[in-house]
């Protein structure tokens, strides 16, 4: 793709998200979401592969449906209350419809089925944008609408997403689908605590972005799209394979890695709110996700490269990809747990 055209599309992504962040009017927020969608569609289809075209079509139809529901719900709220403000969505019907539409946009269960299929048809860099940047604008709206929604709805959405993300990723062999189900599970952790401690949702979102960025960039550096290709990662780059395995364990929430921090704080907050059953269910659901992360770590670190003539060990060639983003995101994904008190003070 022409660099100038690419710059225009990336600027459109930034403009759409900024417009949604800055706008307090539902029409401005809706326009920001639409600019976001229209800017990422050409990036998704740039390889002209049938799977990319299929994924782009599914993504566009899903996002258009969600945007239409948001526009209808905001119009309904303005008709009933006479207010177009994003923070003044006081109609229960309108707020419930908006949460459902935004859940469809970010891939919360039970409207998550589009995300693994779309992710499978994209390149790793475009999948990284879809998993991280495209979550920001809808989550900004969810945080503003959440106080007017029935708390039971957000709890159910969070539990269902965590369970669906855990169960769905168990039998996957495609790494992009595994990361898609990982995204669904992490969205559930963010949503379930939103009504009680929005700052923990923000903390979980930021740590998820850094961990997922490190995972996608590491997989791109090793050109891995399937679990089978992870078996030769250690022979190509032992250091990268070791750090990638640690990043995956951080996504699973194991201490002393960064991913343990949001899960620990969210479970603590749910317990404080007298929701021990929900906290226990979330902890058990995290074990499902940890299982398929351990599968990836096993394939990467505990298997040896094949030595048959059909699949020879690849050469260790020097990569031409930029290593600074991977190094920074990996460092953040692995080493922030000791700074938990300071980070918590910053986001509170």
C-alpha positions in Angstrom: 0.0 0.0 0.0 1.2 3.5 -0.8 2.7 5.1 2.3 0.7 8.3 1.8 -2.6 6.3 1.5 -1.6 4.3 4.6 -1.0 7.6 6.5 -4.5 8.8 5.5 -6.1 5.6 6.8 -4.2 5.7 10.0 -5.0 9.3 10.5 -8.7 8.4 10.0 -8.4 5.8 12.8 -6.9 8.4 15.1 -9.5 11.0 14.1 -12.5 8.7 14.7 -11.3 7.7 18.1 -10.4 11.2 19.1 -13.9 12.4 17.9 -15.6 9.8 20.0 -13.4 10.7 23.1 -14.0 14.4 22.8 -17.7 14.5 21.8 -20.4 14.7 24.4 -23.2 14.5 21.7 -24.4 11.1 20.5 -24.2 12.2 16.8 -20.5 13.1 17.2 -19.8 9.8 19.0 -21.6 7.9 16.2 -19.6 9.8 13.6 -16.4 8.9 15.3 -17.3 5.2 15.4 -18.2 5.3 11.7 -14.9 7.1 10.7 -13.1 4.4 12.6 -14.9 1.6 10.8 -14.4 3.2 7.3 -10.7 3.8 8.0 -9.9 0.3 9.0 -11.8 -1.5 6.2 -9.2 -0.7 3.5 -6.4 -1.8 5.8 -8.2 -5.2 6.4 -8.7 -5.9 2.7 -5.3 -4.6 1.4 -3.9 -8.1 0.7 -6.8 -8.9 -1.8 -7.0 -12.5 -0.5 -10.5 -14.2 -0.4 -10.2 -14.7 3.3 -9.4 -11.0 3.8 -12.3 -10.0 1.7 -14.6 -12.3 3.6 -13.3 -11.0 7.0 -13.7 -7.4 5.9 -17.3 -8.0 4.7 -18.2 -9.7 8.0 -16.6 -6.9 10.0 -18.3 -4.1 8.0 -21.8 -5.7 8.3 -21.3 -6.3 12.0 -20.1 -2.7 12.7 -22.8 -1.2 10.5 -25.5 -3.1 12.4 -24.1 -1.9 15.8 -23.8 1.7 14.5 -27.4 1.6 13.3 -28.6 0.4 16.7 -26.6 3.1 18.5 -28.1 5.8 16.3 -31.6 4.4 16.8 -31.1 4.1 20.6 -29.7 7.6 20.9 -32.6 9.0 18.9 -35.0 7.1 21.2 -33.3 8.6 24.2 -33.5 12.1 22.8 -37.1 11.6 22.0 -38.0 10.4 25.5 -35.7 12.8 27.5 -35.0 15.7 25.1 -31.2 15.3 25.6 -28.6 14.2 23.2 -25.8 14.1 25.8 -23.7 10.9 26.0 -23.6 11.1 29.8 -27.4 11.7 30.1 -28.7 8.5 28.7 -31.4 8.1 31.3 -33.9 6.0 29.4 -33.5 2.4 30.5 -34.5 1.0 27.1 -32.1 3.3 25.2 -29.2 2.6 27.5 -29.7 -1.2 27.3 -29.8 -1.0 23.5 -26.6 1.1 23.4 -24.8 -1.4 25.7 -25.9 -4.3 23.4 -24.7 -2.4 20.3 -21.4 -1.5 21.9 -21.0 -5.1 23.1 -21.4 -6.1 19.5 -18.7 -3.6 18.5 -16.1 -4.8 21.0 -17.0 -8.5 20.7 -18.6 -9.3 24.1 -20.5 -12.6 24.5 -23.1 -13.5 23.4 -22.5 -11.4 20.3 -18.8 -12.3 19.9 -19.1 -14.9 17.0 -17.8 -12.5 14.4 -14.5 -11.7 16.0 -12.5 -15.1 15.6 -13.6 -15.4 12.0 -12.7 -11.8 11.2 -9.4 -12.1 13.0 -8.5 -15.2 11.1 -8.7 -13.5 7.8 -6.4 -10.5 8.7 -2.7 -10.0 8.8 -1.1 -9.9 12.3 -0.6 -6.1 12.2 -4.2 -5.4 11.2 -5.3 -7.9 13.8 -3.3 -6.0 16.4 -5.1 -2.8 15.4 -8.5 -4.5 15.6 -7.7 -6.0 19.0 -6.4 -2.9 20.6 -7.0 0.5 19.0 -10.5 -0.4 17.8 -11.6 -1.1 21.4 -10.9 2.4 22.7 -13.7 4.4 21.3 -16.5 1.8 22.1 -15.1 1.4 25.7 -15.1 5.2 26.2 -18.9 5.1 25.4 -19.5 2.0 27.6 -17.8 3.7 30.6 -20.1 6.7 30.2 -23.3 4.8 29.7 -22.6 2.1 32.3 -24.0 4.0 35.4 -27.5 4.1 33.8 -27.6 0.3 33.0 -28.9 -2.5 35.2 -25.8 -3.9 37.1 -27.0 -7.4 36.5 -26.7 -6.9 32.7 -23.0 -6.0 32.9 -22.3 -8.9 35.3 -23.9 -11.4 33.0 -22.1 -10.0 30.0 -18.7 -10.2 31.9 -19.3 -13.8 33.0 -20.5 -14.9 29.6 -17.5 -13.3 27.8 -15.0 -14.8 30.1 -16.5 -18.3 29.8 -16.9 -18.0 26.0 -13.4 -16.7 25.6 -12.0 -19.6 27.7 -14.0 -22.4 26.2 -13.7 -21.1 22.6 -9.9 -21.0 22.7 -9.4 -24.6 23.9 -9.4 -26.4 20.6 -7.9 -23.7 18.3 -4.8 -24.3 16.3 -4.7 -20.9 14.6 -2.9 -18.3 16.7 -5.1 -15.4 15.5 -8.2 -17.2 16.6 -6.6 -17.9 20.0 -5.8 -14.2 20.4 -9.4 -13.4 19.4 -10.8 -15.6 22.1 -8.3 -14.1 24.5 -9.6 -10.7 23.6 -13.2 -11.8 24.3 -12.2 -13.2 27.7 -10.3 -10.0 28.7 -13.3 -7.8 27.6 -15.4 -9.8 30.1 -12.9 -8.9 32.9 -13.2 -5.3 32.1 -16.9 -5.1 31.9 -17.8 -7.0 35.0 -16.0 -4.5 37.3 -17.1 -1.4 35.3 -20.1 -0.6 37.5 -18.1 -0.7 40.7 -14.6 0.6 39.9 -14.2 2.2 36.4 -10.5 2.9 37.1 -9.9 -0.8 37.3 -11.5 -1.2 33.9 -9.2 1.4 32.5 -6.2 -0.3 34.2 -7.2 -3.7 32.7 -7.7 -2.2 29.3 -4.2 -0.5 29.3 -2.4 -3.7 30.5 -4.4 -5.8 27.9 -3.3 -3.4 25.1 0.4 -3.7 26.1 0.3 -7.5 26.5 -1.6 -8.1 23.3 0.7 -5.8 21.4 3.7 -7.7 22.7 2.1 -11.0 21.6 1.1 -9.9 18.1 4.5 -8.2 17.5 6.4 -11.3 18.7 4.3 -13.6 16.5 4.9 -11.3 13.5 8.6 -11.3 14.2 8.7 -15.1 14.1 6.2 -15.2 11.2 4.0 -17.6 13.2 0.3 -18.0 12.5 -0.3 -21.7 13.6 0.7 -23.6 16.7 2.8 -26.0 14.6 5.0 -23.1 13.4 5.8 -22.3 17.1 7.8 -25.5 17.3 10.7 -24.0 15.3 10.6 -20.6 17.1 13.2 -21.7 19.7 15.7 -22.7 17.1 15.3 -19.4 15.2 15.5 -17.1 18.2 15.7 -18.5 21.7 15.4 -15.2 23.5 12.3 -14.1 21.5 10.7 -17.5 22.1 11.4 -17.2 25.9 10.0 -13.7 26.2 7.0 -14.6 24.0 6.2 -17.5 26.3 6.3 -15.2 29.3 4.1 -12.7 27.5 1.5 -15.5 26.9 1.7 -16.4 30.6 1.2 -12.8 31.5 -2.0 -12.8 29.3 -3.1 -15.8 31.4 -2.6 -13.8 34.6 0.2 -15.6 36.3 2.3 -13.9 38.9 4.8 -12.3 39.0 3.9 -11.0 35.6 1.9 -7.8 34.7 -1.2 -9.7 33.7 -1.8 -10.8 37.3 -2.3 -7.2 38.4 -5.7 -6.4 36.9 -7.2 -9.9 37.6 -6.1 -9.7 41.2 -7.5 -6.2 41.7 -10.8 -7.1 39.9 -11.3 -10.2 42.1 -10.6 -8.1 45.2 -13.1 -5.5 44.1 -15.8 -8.1 43.4 -15.2 -9.6 46.8 -15.6 -6.2 48.4 -18.9 -5.8 46.6 -20.3 -9.0 48.2 -20.1 -10.9 44.9 -18.0 -14.0 46.0 -19.8 -16.3 43.5 -19.1 -14.0 40.6 -15.5 -13.7 41.7 -15.1 -17.5 42.0 -16.7 -18.0 38.5 -14.3 -15.4 37.0 -11.3 -17.1 38.6 -12.3 -20.5 37.3 -12.9 -19.1 33.9 -9.4 -17.7 33.9 -8.1 -21.2 34.3 -9.7 -22.1 30.9 -7.8 -19.3 29.2 -4.6 -20.3 31.1 -4.8 -23.8 29.6 -4.6 -22.7 26.0 -1.8 -20.2 26.8 0.1 -23.1 28.4 -0.4 -25.1 25.1 1.2 -22.3 23.2 4.1 -22.1 25.7 4.6 -25.9 25.5 4.7 -25.8 21.7 7.2 -22.9 21.8 9.6 -23.8 24.6 9.3 -27.5 25.2 9.4 -29.0 21.7 12.4 -29.3 19.4 12.6 -28.3 15.8 12.0 -31.2 13.3 15.1 -32.5 11.5 13.5 -34.4 8.6 14.2 -33.6 5.0 10.6 -32.4 4.6 10.8 -29.8 7.3 14.4 -28.7 7.9 15.4 -26.2 10.6 15.2 -22.7 9.2 18.2 -20.4 9.0 18.7 -17.8 11.7 18.5 -14.7 9.5 18.7 -11.2 10.9 15.2 -9.6 10.9 14.6 -6.3 9.2 11.6 -5.5 11.4 11.7 -2.8 14.0 12.5 -4.3 17.4 11.9 -1.3 19.7 8.0 -1.5 19.8 8.3 -5.3 20.6 11.0 -4.6 23.3 9.0 -1.9 25.0 5.6 -3.7 24.9 7.3 -6.9 26.2 9.0 -5.1 29.1 5.7 -3.5 30.1 3.9 -6.9 29.8 6.3 -8.6 32.1 7.6 -6.2 34.7 4.8 -3.9 35.9 3.5 -5.9 38.8 5.9 -4.4 41.5 4.6 -1.0 40.5 1.0 -1.9 41.2 0.4 0.7 44.1 1.9 3.6 42.0 -0.2 2.6 38.9 -3.3 2.3 41.0 -2.8 5.8 42.4 -2.4 7.1 38.8 -5.6 5.6 37.4 -7.7 6.3 40.5 
